[in-house]
């Protein structure tokens, strides 16, 4: 469960900004490693944990895996 209940944590807000920026600038979501570098997480598992929480909240959704983690789309 998300630490704050049904709200994004500060770290998840940073991840969301990173995703939005990459989509606007490059037309695709960043990789898991790119997200980690951007928000100060060295472990891909930590990034994946936050993405799972964000997906549960409907902020993002993930499509078919592509091997790079670039399967992230913004939620409705």
mmCIF file of the N, C-alpha and C atoms, coordinates in Angstrom:
data_MODEL
# 
_entry.id   MODEL 
# 
loop_
_atom_site.group_PDB 
_atom_site.id 
_atom_site.type_symbol 
_atom_site.label_atom_id 
_atom_site.label_alt_id 
_atom_site.label_comp_id 
_atom_site.label_asym_id 
_atom_site.label_entity_id 
_atom_site.label_seq_id 
_atom_site.pdbx_PDB_ins_code 
_atom_site.Cartn_x 
_atom_site.Cartn_y 
_atom_site.Cartn_z 
_atom_site.occupancy 
_atom_site.B_iso_or_equiv 
_atom_site.pdbx_formal_charge 
_atom_site.auth_seq_id 
_atom_site.auth_comp_id 
_atom_site.auth_asym_id 
_atom_site.auth_atom_id 
_atom_site.pdbx_PDB_model_num 
ATOM 1   N N  . UNK A 1 1  ? 0.836  -1.190 0.000   1.00 0.00 ? 1  UNK A N  1 
ATOM 2   C CA . UNK A 1 1  ? 0.000  0.000  0.000   1.00 0.00 ? 1  UNK A CA 1 
ATOM 3   C C  . UNK A 1 1  ? 0.872  1.242  0.000   1.00 0.00 ? 1  UNK A C  1 
ATOM 4   N N  . UNK A 1 2  ? 0.430  2.264  -0.681  1.00 0.00 ? 2  UNK A N  1 
ATOM 5   C CA . UNK A 1 2  ? 1.124  3.526  -0.732  1.00 0.00 ? 2  UNK A CA 1 
ATOM 6   C C  . UNK A 1 2  ? 1.194  4.123  0.668   1.00 0.00 ? 2  UNK A C  1 
ATOM 7   N N  . UNK A 1 3  ? 2.338  4.662  1.036   1.00 0.00 ? 3  UNK A N  1 
ATOM 8   C CA . UNK A 1 3  ? 2.547  5.191  2.377   1.00 0.00 ? 3  UNK A CA 1 
ATOM 9   C C  . UNK A 1 3  ? 1.517  6.261  2.725   1.00 0.00 ? 3  UNK A C  1 
ATOM 10  N N  . UNK A 1 4  ? 1.127  7.060  1.779   1.00 0.00 ? 4  UNK A N  1 
ATOM 11  C CA . UNK A 1 4  ? 0.180  8.142  2.039   1.00 0.00 ? 4  UNK A CA 1 
ATOM 12  C C  . UNK A 1 4  ? -1.252 7.770  1.691   1.00 0.00 ? 4  UNK A C  1 
ATOM 13  N N  . UNK A 1 5  ? -1.551 6.527  1.573   1.00 0.00 ? 5  UNK A N  1 
ATOM 14  C CA . UNK A 1 5  ? -2.916 6.123  1.222   1.00 0.00 ? 5  UNK A CA 1 
ATOM 15  C C  . UNK A 1 5  ? -3.115 6.173  -0.276  1.00 0.00 ? 5  UNK A C  1 
ATOM 16  N N  . UNK A 1 6  ? -4.006 7.044  -0.728  1.00 0.00 ? 6  UNK A N  1 
ATOM 17  C CA . UNK A 1 6  ? -4.308 7.114  -2.155  1.00 0.00 ? 6  UNK A CA 1 
ATOM 18  C C  . UNK A 1 6  ? -3.698 8.338  -2.832  1.00 0.00 ? 6  UNK A C  1 
ATOM 19  N N  . UNK A 1 7  ? -2.598 8.820  -2.310  1.00 0.00 ? 7  UNK A N  1 
ATOM 20  C CA . UNK A 1 7  ? -1.931 9.982  -2.884  1.00 0.00 ? 7  UNK A CA 1 
ATOM 21  C C  . UNK A 1 7  ? -0.508 9.616  -3.271  1.00 0.00 ? 7  UNK A C  1 
ATOM 22  N N  . UNK A 1 8  ? 0.038  10.346 -4.216  1.00 0.00 ? 8  UNK A N  1 
ATOM 23  C CA . UNK A 1 8  ? 1.417  10.107 -4.611  1.00 0.00 ? 8  UNK A CA 1 
ATOM 24  C C  . UNK A 1 8  ? 2.376  10.615 -3.546  1.00 0.00 ? 8  UNK A C  1 
ATOM 25  N N  . UNK A 1 9  ? 3.456  9.883  -3.357  1.00 0.00 ? 9  UNK A N  1 
ATOM 26  C CA . UNK A 1 9  ? 4.522  10.353 -2.479  1.00 0.00 ? 9  UNK A CA 1 
ATOM 27  C C  . UNK A 1 9  ? 5.313  11.418 -3.238  1.00 0.00 ? 9  UNK A C  1 
ATOM 28  N N  . UNK A 1 10 ? 6.184  12.115 -2.534  1.00 0.00 ? 10 UNK A N  1 
ATOM 29  C CA . UNK A 1 10 ? 7.032  13.116 -3.195  1.00 0.00 ? 10 UNK A CA 1 
ATOM 30  C C  . UNK A 1 10 ? 7.872  12.468 -4.289  1.00 0.00 ? 10 UNK A C  1 
ATOM 31  N N  . UNK A 1 11 ? 8.396  11.290 -4.013  1.00 0.00 ? 11 UNK A N  1 
ATOM 32  C CA . UNK A 1 11 ? 9.221  10.589 -4.995  1.00 0.00 ? 11 UNK A CA 1 
ATOM 33  C C  . UNK A 1 11 ? 8.391  10.238 -6.230  1.00 0.00 ? 11 UNK A C  1 
ATOM 34  N N  . UNK A 1 12 ? 7.163  9.794  -6.013  1.00 0.00 ? 12 UNK A N  1 
ATOM 35  C CA . UNK A 1 12 ? 6.284  9.445  -7.136  1.00 0.00 ? 12 UNK A CA 1 
ATOM 36  C C  . UNK A 1 12 ? 5.909  10.676 -7.949  1.00 0.00 ? 12 UNK A C  1 
ATOM 37  N N  . UNK A 1 13 ? 5.777  11.819 -7.296  1.00 0.00 ? 13 UNK A N  1 
ATOM 38  C CA . UNK A 1 13 ? 5.531  13.071 -8.024  1.00 0.00 ? 13 UNK A CA 1 
ATOM 39  C C  . UNK A 1 13 ? 6.727  13.377 -8.932  1.00 0.00 ? 13 UNK A C  1 
ATOM 40  N N  . UNK A 1 14 ? 7.938  13.161 -8.425  1.00 0.00 ? 14 UNK A N  1 
ATOM 41  C CA . UNK A 1 14 ? 9.139  13.368 -9.240  1.00 0.00 ? 14 UNK A CA 1 
ATOM 42  C C  . UNK A 1 14 ? 9.181  12.403 -10.417 1.00 0.00 ? 14 UNK A C  1 
ATOM 43  N N  . UNK A 1 15 ? 8.805  11.163 -10.168 1.00 0.00 ? 15 UNK A N  1 
ATOM 44  C CA . UNK A 1 15 ? 8.777  10.164 -11.237 1.00 0.00 ? 15 UNK A CA 1 
ATOM 45  C C  . UNK A 1 15 ? 7.765  10.577 -12.309 1.00 0.00 ? 15 UNK A C  1 
ATOM 46  N N  . UNK A 1 16 ? 6.609  11.048 -11.882 1.00 0.00 ? 16 UNK A N  1 
ATOM 47  C CA . UNK A 1 16 ? 5.583  11.478 -12.828 1.00 0.00 ? 16 UNK A CA 1 
ATOM 48  C C  . UNK A 1 16 ? 6.089  12.643 -13.679 1.00 0.00 ? 16 UNK A C  1 
ATOM 49  N N  . UNK A 1 17 ? 6.769  13.607 -13.060 1.00 0.00 ? 17 UNK A N  1 
ATOM 50  C CA . UNK A 1 17 ? 7.344  14.730 -13.810 1.00 0.00 ? 17 UNK A CA 1 
ATOM 51  C C  . UNK A 1 17 ? 8.373  14.240 -14.816 1.00 0.00 ? 17 UNK A C  1 
ATOM 52  N N  . UNK A 1 18 ? 9.189  13.277 -14.410 1.00 0.00 ? 18 UNK A N  1 
ATOM 53  C CA . UNK A 1 18 ? 10.197 12.694 -15.299 1.00 0.00 ? 18 UNK A CA 1 
ATOM 54  C C  . UNK A 1 18 ? 9.538  12.039 -16.507 1.00 0.00 ? 18 UNK A C  1 
ATOM 55  N N  . UNK A 1 19 ? 8.483  11.293 -16.267 1.00 0.00 ? 19 UNK A N  1 
ATOM 56  C CA . UNK A 1 19 ? 7.770  10.604 -17.349 1.00 0.00 ? 19 UNK A CA 1 
ATOM 57  C C  . UNK A 1 19 ? 7.151  11.627 -18.305 1.00 0.00 ? 19 UNK A C  1 
ATOM 58  N N  . UNK A 1 20 ? 6.458  12.620 -17.742 1.00 0.00 ? 20 UNK A N  1 
ATOM 59  C CA . UNK A 1 20 ? 5.831  13.651 -18.580 1.00 0.00 ? 20 UNK A CA 1 
ATOM 60  C C  . UNK A 1 20 ? 6.866  14.371 -19.441 1.00 0.00 ? 20 UNK A C  1 
ATOM 61  N N  . UNK A 1 21 ? 7.985  14.741 -18.818 1.00 0.00 ? 21 UNK A N  1 
ATOM 62  C CA . UNK A 1 21 ? 9.034  15.455 -19.537 1.00 0.00 ? 21 UNK A CA 1 
ATOM 63  C C  . UNK A 1 21 ? 9.563  14.621 -20.716 1.00 0.00 ? 21 UNK A C  1 
ATOM 64  N N  . UNK A 1 22 ? 9.841  13.362 -20.466 1.00 0.00 ? 22 UNK A N  1 
ATOM 65  C CA . UNK A 1 22 ? 10.379 12.494 -21.523 1.00 0.00 ? 22 UNK A CA 1 
ATOM 66  C C  . UNK A 1 22 ? 9.370  12.329 -22.660 1.00 0.00 ? 22 UNK A C  1 
ATOM 67  N N  . UNK A 1 23 ? 8.103  12.175 -22.321 1.00 0.00 ? 23 UNK A N  1 
ATOM 68  C CA . UNK A 1 23 ? 7.083  11.996 -23.356 1.00 0.00 ? 23 UNK A CA 1 
ATOM 69  C C  . UNK A 1 23 ? 6.975  13.256 -24.214 1.00 0.00 ? 23 UNK A C  1 
ATOM 70  N N  . UNK A 1 24 ? 7.018  14.423 -23.584 1.00 0.00 ? 24 UNK A N  1 
ATOM 71  C CA . UNK A 1 24 ? 6.938  15.680 -24.332 1.00 0.00 ? 24 UNK A CA 1 
ATOM 72  C C  . UNK A 1 24 ? 8.187  15.885 -25.187 1.00 0.00 ? 24 UNK A C  1 
ATOM 73  N N  . UNK A 1 25 ? 9.354  15.647 -24.602 1.00 0.00 ? 25 UNK A N  1 
ATOM 74  C CA . UNK A 1 25 ? 10.618 15.901 -25.298 1.00 0.00 ? 25 UNK A CA 1 
ATOM 75  C C  . UNK A 1 25 ? 10.960 14.873 -26.371 1.00 0.00 ? 25 UNK A C  1 
ATOM 76  N N  . UNK A 1 26 ? 10.708 13.594 -26.085 1.00 0.00 ? 26 UNK A N  1 
ATOM 77  C CA . UNK A 1 26 ? 11.156 12.524 -26.991 1.00 0.00 ? 26 UNK A CA 1 
ATOM 78  C C  . UNK A 1 26 ? 10.035 11.730 -27.622 1.00 0.00 ? 26 UNK A C  1 
ATOM 79  N N  . UNK A 1 27 ? 8.842  11.890 -27.095 1.00 0.00 ? 27 UNK A N  1 
ATOM 80  C CA . UNK A 1 27 ? 7.717  11.136 -27.632 1.00 0.00 ? 27 UNK A CA 1 
ATOM 81  C C  . UNK A 1 27 ? 7.596  9.727  -27.078 1.00 0.00 ? 27 UNK A C  1 
ATOM 82  N N  . UNK A 1 28 ? 8.398  9.402  -26.075 1.00 0.00 ? 28 UNK A N  1 
ATOM 83  C CA . UNK A 1 28 ? 8.311  8.095  -25.434 1.00 0.00 ? 28 UNK A CA 1 
ATOM 84  C C  . UNK A 1 28 ? 8.710  8.219  -23.975 1.00 0.00 ? 28 UNK A C  1 
ATOM 85  N N  . UNK A 1 29 ? 8.228  7.279  -23.196 1.00 0.00 ? 29 UNK A N  1 
ATOM 86  C CA . UNK A 1 29 ? 8.540  7.280  -21.766 1.00 0.00 ? 29 UNK A CA 1 
ATOM 87  C C  . UNK A 1 29 ? 10.007 6.936  -21.538 1.00 0.00 ? 29 UNK A C  1 
ATOM 88  N N  . UNK A 1 30 ? 10.555 7.357  -20.419 1.00 0.00 ? 30 UNK A N  1 
ATOM 89  C CA . UNK A 1 30 ? 11.939 7.006  -20.099 1.00 0.00 ? 30 UNK A CA 1 
ATOM 90  C C  . UNK A 1 30 ? 12.036 5.544  -19.676 1.00 0.00 ? 30 UNK A C  1 
ATOM 91  N N  . UNK A 1 31 ? 13.244 5.024  -19.732 1.00 0.00 ? 31 UNK A N  1 
ATOM 92  C CA . UNK A 1 31 ? 13.477 3.662  -19.240 1.00 0.00 ? 31 UNK A CA 1 
ATOM 93  C C  . UNK A 1 31 ? 13.465 3.676  -17.713 1.00 0.00 ? 31 UNK A C  1 
ATOM 94  N N  . UNK A 1 32 ? 13.382 2.501  -17.140 1.00 0.00 ? 32 UNK A N  1 
ATOM 95  C CA . UNK A 1 32 ? 13.436 2.360  -15.686 1.00 0.00 ? 32 UNK A CA 1 
ATOM 96  C C  . UNK A 1 32 ? 14.724 2.987  -15.144 1.00 0.00 ? 32 UNK A C  1 
ATOM 97  N N  . UNK A 1 33 ? 15.829 2.715  -15.791 1.00 0.00 ? 33 UNK A N  1 
ATOM 98  C CA . UNK A 1 33 ? 17.120 3.257  -15.335 1.00 0.00 ? 33 UNK A CA 1 
ATOM 99  C C  . UNK A 1 33 ? 17.165 4.773  -15.478 1.00 0.00 ? 33 UNK A C  1 
ATOM 100 N N  . UNK A 1 34 ? 16.595 5.304  -16.563 1.00 0.00 ? 34 UNK A N  1 
ATOM 101 C CA . UNK A 1 34 ? 16.551 6.753  -16.728 1.00 0.00 ? 34 UNK A CA 1 
ATOM 102 C C  . UNK A 1 34 ? 15.714 7.406  -15.626 1.00 0.00 ? 34 UNK A C  1 
ATOM 103 N N  . UNK A 1 35 ? 14.601 6.786  -15.290 1.00 0.00 ? 35 UNK A N  1 
ATOM 104 C CA . UNK A 1 35 ? 13.776 7.308  -14.200 1.00 0.00 ? 35 UNK A CA 1 
ATOM 105 C C  . UNK A 1 35 ? 14.581 7.300  -12.906 1.00 0.00 ? 35 UNK A C  1 
ATOM 106 N N  . UNK A 1 36 ? 15.237 6.195  -12.629 1.00 0.00 ? 36 UNK A N  1 
ATOM 107 C CA . UNK A 1 36 ? 16.035 6.085  -11.413 1.00 0.00 ? 36 UNK A CA 1 
ATOM 108 C C  . UNK A 1 36 ? 17.094 7.164  -11.316 1.00 0.00 ? 36 UNK A C  1 
ATOM 109 N N  . UNK A 1 37 ? 17.828 7.384  -12.402 1.00 0.00 ? 37 UNK A N  1 
ATOM 110 C CA . UNK A 1 37 ? 18.857 8.431  -12.402 1.00 0.00 ? 37 UNK A CA 1 
ATOM 111 C C  . UNK A 1 37 ? 18.235 9.809  -12.156 1.00 0.00 ? 37 UNK A C  1 
ATOM 112 N N  . UNK A 1 38 ? 17.088 10.046 -12.758 1.00 0.00 ? 38 UNK A N  1 
ATOM 113 C CA . UNK A 1 38 ? 16.426 11.339 -12.651 1.00 0.00 ? 38 UNK A CA 1 
ATOM 114 C C  . UNK A 1 38 ? 15.946 11.656 -11.233 1.00 0.00 ? 38 UNK A C  1 
ATOM 115 N N  . UNK A 1 39 ? 15.510 10.637 -10.515 1.00 0.00 ? 39 UNK A N  1 
ATOM 116 C CA . UNK A 1 39 ? 14.924 10.870 -9.186  1.00 0.00 ? 39 UNK A CA 1 
ATOM 117 C C  . UNK A 1 39 ? 15.797 10.376 -8.038  1.00 0.00 ? 39 UNK A C  1 
ATOM 118 N N  . UNK A 1 40 ? 16.999 9.923  -8.342  1.00 0.00 ? 40 UNK A N  1 
ATOM 119 C CA . UNK A 1 40 ? 17.928 9.529  -7.284  1.00 0.00 ? 40 UNK A CA 1 
ATOM 120 C C  . UNK A 1 40 ? 17.733 8.136  -6.719  1.00 0.00 ? 40 UNK A C  1 
ATOM 121 N N  . UNK A 1 41 ? 17.212 7.218  -7.534  1.00 0.00 ? 41 UNK A N  1 
ATOM 122 C CA . UNK A 1 41 ? 17.067 5.823  -7.115  1.00 0.00 ? 41 UNK A CA 1 
ATOM 123 C C  . UNK A 1 41 ? 18.039 4.970  -7.923  1.00 0.00 ? 41 UNK A C  1 
ATOM 124 N N  . UNK A 1 42 ? 18.899 4.226  -7.249  1.00 0.00 ? 42 UNK A N  1 
ATOM 125 C CA . UNK A 1 42 ? 19.873 3.418  -7.963  1.00 0.00 ? 42 UNK A CA 1 
ATOM 126 C C  . UNK A 1 42 ? 19.356 2.024  -8.294  1.00 0.00 ? 42 UNK A C  1 
ATOM 127 N N  . UNK A 1 43 ? 18.316 1.595  -7.613  1.00 0.00 ? 43 UNK A N  1 
ATOM 128 C CA . UNK A 1 43 ? 17.796 0.246  -7.817  1.00 0.00 ? 43 UNK A CA 1 
ATOM 129 C C  . UNK A 1 43 ? 16.593 0.257  -8.761  1.00 0.00 ? 43 UNK A C  1 
ATOM 130 N N  . UNK A 1 44 ? 16.674 -0.492 -9.878  1.00 0.00 ? 44 UNK A N  1 
ATOM 131 C CA . UNK A 1 44 ? 15.506 -0.602 -10.758 1.00 0.00 ? 44 UNK A CA 1 
ATOM 132 C C  . UNK A 1 44 ? 14.288 -1.168 -10.027 1.00 0.00 ? 44 UNK A C  1 
ATOM 133 N N  . UNK A 1 45 ? 14.518 -2.010 -9.023  1.00 0.00 ? 45 UNK A N  1 
ATOM 134 C CA . UNK A 1 45 ? 13.402 -2.568 -8.257  1.00 0.00 ? 45 UNK A CA 1 
ATOM 135 C C  . UNK A 1 45 ? 12.673 -1.481 -7.478  1.00 0.00 ? 45 UNK A C  1 
ATOM 136 N N  . UNK A 1 46 ? 13.406 -0.489 -6.995  1.00 0.00 ? 46 UNK A N  1 
ATOM 137 C CA . UNK A 1 46 ? 12.780 0.623  -6.280  1.00 0.00 ? 46 UNK A CA 1 
ATOM 138 C C  . UNK A 1 46 ? 11.905 1.442  -7.222  1.00 0.00 ? 46 UNK A C  1 
ATOM 139 N N  . UNK A 1 47 ? 12.405 1.677  -8.418  1.00 0.00 ? 47 UNK A N  1 
ATOM 140 C CA . UNK A 1 47 ? 11.615 2.397  -9.423  1.00 0.00 ? 47 UNK A CA 1 
ATOM 141 C C  . UNK A 1 47 ? 10.358 1.594  -9.747  1.00 0.00 ? 47 UNK A C  1 
ATOM 142 N N  . UNK A 1 48 ? 10.530 0.298  -9.959  1.00 0.00 ? 48 UNK A N  1 
ATOM 143 C CA . UNK A 1 48 ? 9.390  -0.563 -10.293 1.00 0.00 ? 48 UNK A CA 1 
ATOM 144 C C  . UNK A 1 48 ? 8.344  -0.547 -9.180  1.00 0.00 ? 48 UNK A C  1 
ATOM 145 N N  . UNK A 1 49 ? 8.778  -0.522 -7.942  1.00 0.00 ? 49 UNK A N  1 
ATOM 146 C CA . UNK A 1 49 ? 7.848  -0.453 -6.815  1.00 0.00 ? 49 UNK A CA 1 
ATOM 147 C C  . UNK A 1 49 ? 6.988  0.805  -6.918  1.00 0.00 ? 49 UNK A C  1 
ATOM 148 N N  . UNK A 1 50 ? 7.625  1.941  -7.139  1.00 0.00 ? 50 UNK A N  1 
ATOM 149 C CA . UNK A 1 50 ? 6.882  3.199  -7.248  1.00 0.00 ? 50 UNK A CA 1 
ATOM 150 C C  . UNK A 1 50 ? 5.949  3.189  -8.457  1.00 0.00 ? 50 UNK A C  1 
ATOM 151 N N  . UNK A 1 51 ? 6.414  2.632  -9.565  1.00 0.00 ? 51 UNK A N  1 
ATOM 152 C CA . UNK A 1 51 ? 5.557  2.550  -10.752 1.00 0.00 ? 51 UNK A CA 1 
ATOM 153 C C  . UNK A 1 51 ? 4.342  1.666  -10.485 1.00 0.00 ? 51 UNK A C  1 
ATOM 154 N N  . UNK A 1 52 ? 4.544  0.581  -9.749  1.00 0.00 ? 52 UNK A N  1 
ATOM 155 C CA . UNK A 1 52 ? 3.410  -0.290 -9.379  1.00 0.00 ? 52 UNK A CA 1 
ATOM 156 C C  . UNK A 1 52 ? 2.373  0.493  -8.576  1.00 0.00 ? 52 UNK A C  1 
ATOM 157 N N  . UNK A 1 53 ? 2.849  1.286  -7.614  1.00 0.00 ? 53 UNK A N  1 
ATOM 158 C CA . UNK A 1 53 ? 1.937  2.080  -6.793  1.00 0.00 ? 53 UNK A CA 1 
ATOM 159 C C  . UNK A 1 53 ? 1.192  3.112  -7.643  1.00 0.00 ? 53 UNK A C  1 
ATOM 160 N N  . UNK A 1 54 ? 1.919  3.742  -8.548  1.00 0.00 ? 54 UNK A N  1 
ATOM 161 C CA . UNK A 1 54 ? 1.313  4.753  -9.411  1.00 0.00 ? 54 UNK A CA 1 
ATOM 162 C C  . UNK A 1 54 ? 0.293  4.134  -10.354 1.00 0.00 ? 54 UNK A C  1 
ATOM 163 N N  . UNK A 1 55 ? 0.583  2.934  -10.819 1.00 0.00 ? 55 UNK A N  1 
ATOM 164 C CA . UNK A 1 55 ? -0.367 2.235  -11.681 1.00 0.00 ? 55 UNK A CA 1 
ATOM 165 C C  . UNK A 1 55 ? -1.622 1.853  -10.894 1.00 0.00 ? 55 UNK A C  1 
ATOM 166 N N  . UNK A 1 56 ? -1.442 1.419  -9.670  1.00 0.00 ? 56 UNK A N  1 
ATOM 167 C CA . UNK A 1 56 ? -2.576 1.064  -8.820  1.00 0.00 ? 56 UNK A CA 1 
ATOM 168 C C  . UNK A 1 56 ? -3.500 2.260  -8.613  1.00 0.00 ? 56 UNK A C  1 
ATOM 169 N N  . UNK A 1 57 ? -2.911 3.447  -8.520  1.00 0.00 ? 57 UNK A N  1 
ATOM 170 C CA . UNK A 1 57 ? -3.694 4.668  -8.330  1.00 0.00 ? 57 UNK A CA 1 
ATOM 171 C C  . UNK A 1 57 ? -4.294 5.201  -9.640  1.00 0.00 ? 57 UNK A C  1 
ATOM 172 N N  . UNK A 1 58 ? -3.897 4.614  -10.769 1.00 0.00 ? 58 UNK A N  1 
ATOM 173 C CA . UNK A 1 58 ? -4.433 5.047  -12.049 1.00 0.00 ? 58 UNK A CA 1 
ATOM 174 C C  . UNK A 1 58 ? -3.723 6.247  -12.660 1.00 0.00 ? 58 UNK A C  1 
ATOM 175 N N  . UNK A 1 59 ? -2.590 6.632  -12.082 1.00 0.00 ? 59 UNK A N  1 
ATOM 176 C CA . UNK A 1 59 ? -1.837 7.778  -12.583 1.00 0.00 ? 59 UNK A CA 1 
ATOM 177 C C  . UNK A 1 59 ? -1.115 7.425  -13.881 1.00 0.00 ? 59 UNK A C  1 
ATOM 178 N N  . UNK A 1 60 ? -0.657 6.193  -13.960 1.00 0.00 ? 60 UNK A N  1 
ATOM 179 C CA . UNK A 1 60 ? -0.022 5.675  -15.173 1.00 0.00 ? 60 UNK A CA 1 
ATOM 180 C C  . UNK A 1 60 ? -0.638 4.319  -15.489 1.00 0.00 ? 60 UNK A C  1 
ATOM 181 N N  . UNK A 1 61 ? -0.377 3.856  -16.688 1.00 0.00 ? 61 UNK A N  1 
ATOM 182 C CA . UNK A 1 61 ? -0.658 2.454  -16.986 1.00 0.00 ? 61 UNK A CA 1 
ATOM 183 C C  . UNK A 1 61 ? 0.485  1.948  -17.854 1.00 0.00 ? 61 UNK A C  1 
ATOM 184 N N  . UNK A 1 62 ? 0.715  0.669  -17.745 1.00 0.00 ? 62 UNK A N  1 
ATOM 185 C CA . UNK A 1 62 ? 1.818  0.073  -18.495 1.00 0.00 ? 62 UNK A CA 1 
ATOM 186 C C  . UNK A 1 62 ? 1.272  -0.895 -19.516 1.00 0.00 ? 62 UNK A C  1 
ATOM 187 N N  . UNK A 1 63 ? 1.864  -0.828 -20.667 1.00 0.00 ? 63 UNK A N  1 
ATOM 188 C CA . UNK A 1 63 ? 1.461  -1.675 -21.774 1.00 0.00 ? 63 UNK A CA 1 
ATOM 189 C C  . UNK A 1 63 ? 2.423  -2.851 -21.876 1.00 0.00 ? 63 UNK A C  1 
ATOM 190 N N  . UNK A 1 64 ? 2.387  -3.529 -22.976 1.00 0.00 ? 64 UNK A N  1 
ATOM 191 C CA . UNK A 1 64 ? 3.262  -4.679 -23.215 1.00 0.00 ? 64 UNK A CA 1 
ATOM 192 C C  . UNK A 1 64 ? 4.717  -4.324 -22.929 1.00 0.00 ? 64 UNK A C  1 
ATOM 193 N N  . UNK A 1 65 ? 5.406  -5.189 -22.237 1.00 0.00 ? 65 UNK A N  1 
ATOM 194 C CA . UNK A 1 65 ? 6.804  -4.955 -21.876 1.00 0.00 ? 65 UNK A CA 1 
ATOM 195 C C  . UNK A 1 65 ? 7.681  -4.950 -23.127 1.00 0.00 ? 65 UNK A C  1 
ATOM 196 N N  . UNK A 1 66 ? 8.643  -4.016 -23.164 1.00 0.00 ? 66 UNK A N  1 
ATOM 197 C CA . UNK A 1 66 ? 9.535  -3.938 -24.316 1.00 0.00 ? 66 UNK A CA 1 
ATOM 198 C C  . UNK A 1 66 ? 10.987 -4.225 -23.967 1.00 0.00 ? 66 UNK A C  1 
ATOM 199 N N  . UNK A 1 67 ? 11.258 -4.599 -22.719 1.00 0.00 ? 67 UNK A N  1 
ATOM 200 C CA . UNK A 1 67 ? 12.617 -4.914 -22.316 1.00 0.00 ? 67 UNK A CA 1 
ATOM 201 C C  . UNK A 1 67 ? 13.390 -3.729 -21.771 1.00 0.00 ? 67 UNK A C  1 
ATOM 202 N N  . UNK A 1 68 ? 12.875 -2.520 -21.946 1.00 0.00 ? 68 UNK A N  1 
ATOM 203 C CA . UNK A 1 68 ? 13.573 -1.333 -21.482 1.00 0.00 ? 68 UNK A CA 1 
ATOM 204 C C  . UNK A 1 68 ? 12.764 -0.558 -20.442 1.00 0.00 ? 68 UNK A C  1 
ATOM 205 N N  . UNK A 1 69 ? 11.544 -0.969 -20.196 1.00 0.00 ? 69 UNK A N  1 
ATOM 206 C CA . UNK A 1 69 ? 10.709 -0.254 -19.252 1.00 0.00 ? 69 UNK A CA 1 
ATOM 207 C C  . UNK A 1 69 ? 9.984  0.918  -19.868 1.00 0.00 ? 69 UNK A C  1 
ATOM 208 N N  . UNK A 1 70 ? 10.064 1.063  -21.178 1.00 0.00 ? 70 UNK A N  1 
ATOM 209 C CA . UNK A 1 70 ? 9.432  2.193  -21.852 1.00 0.00 ? 70 UNK A CA 1 
ATOM 210 C C  . UNK A 1 70 ? 7.989  1.901  -22.218 1.00 0.00 ? 70 UNK A C  1 
ATOM 211 N N  . UNK A 1 71 ? 7.350  1.147  -21.400 1.00 0.00 ? 71 UNK A N  1 
ATOM 212 C CA . UNK A 1 71 ? 5.973  0.730  -21.647 1.00 0.00 ? 71 UNK A CA 1 
ATOM 213 C C  . UNK A 1 71 ? 4.998  1.521  -20.786 1.00 0.00 ? 71 UNK A C  1 
ATOM 214 N N  . UNK A 1 72 ? 5.392  2.725  -20.392 1.00 0.00 ? 72 UNK A N  1 
ATOM 215 C CA . UNK A 1 72 ? 4.599  3.529  -19.474 1.00 0.00 ? 72 UNK A CA 1 
ATOM 216 C C  . UNK A 1 72 ? 3.814  4.569  -20.248 1.00 0.00 ? 72 UNK A C  1 
ATOM 217 N N  . UNK A 1 73 ? 2.541  4.696  -19.920 1.00 0.00 ? 73 UNK A N  1 
ATOM 218 C CA . UNK A 1 73 ? 1.701  5.745  -20.485 1.00 0.00 ? 73 UNK A CA 1 
ATOM 219 C C  . UNK A 1 73 ? 1.013  6.456  -19.337 1.00 0.00 ? 73 UNK A C  1 
ATOM 220 N N  . UNK A 1 74 ? 0.698  7.722  -19.544 1.00 0.00 ? 74 UNK A N  1 
ATOM 221 C CA . UNK A 1 74 ? -0.007 8.470  -18.505 1.00 0.00 ? 74 UNK A CA 1 
ATOM 222 C C  . UNK A 1 74 ? -1.426 7.981  -18.389 1.00 0.00 ? 74 UNK A C  1 
ATOM 223 N N  . UNK A 1 75 ? -1.937 7.980  -17.155 1.00 0.00 ? 75 UNK A N  1 
ATOM 224 C CA . UNK A 1 75 ? -3.297 7.526  -16.886 1.00 0.00 ? 75 UNK A CA 1 
ATOM 225 C C  . UNK A 1 75 ? -4.320 8.522  -17.407 1.00 0.00 ? 75 UNK A C  1 
ATOM 226 N N  . UNK A 1 76 ? -5.543 8.116  -17.291 1.00 0.00 ? 76 UNK A N  1 
ATOM 227 C CA . UNK A 1 76 ? -6.647 8.959  -17.786 1.00 0.00 ? 76 UNK A CA 1 
ATOM 228 C C  . UNK A 1 76 ? -6.935 10.079 -16.846 1.00 0.00 ? 76 UNK A C  1 
# 
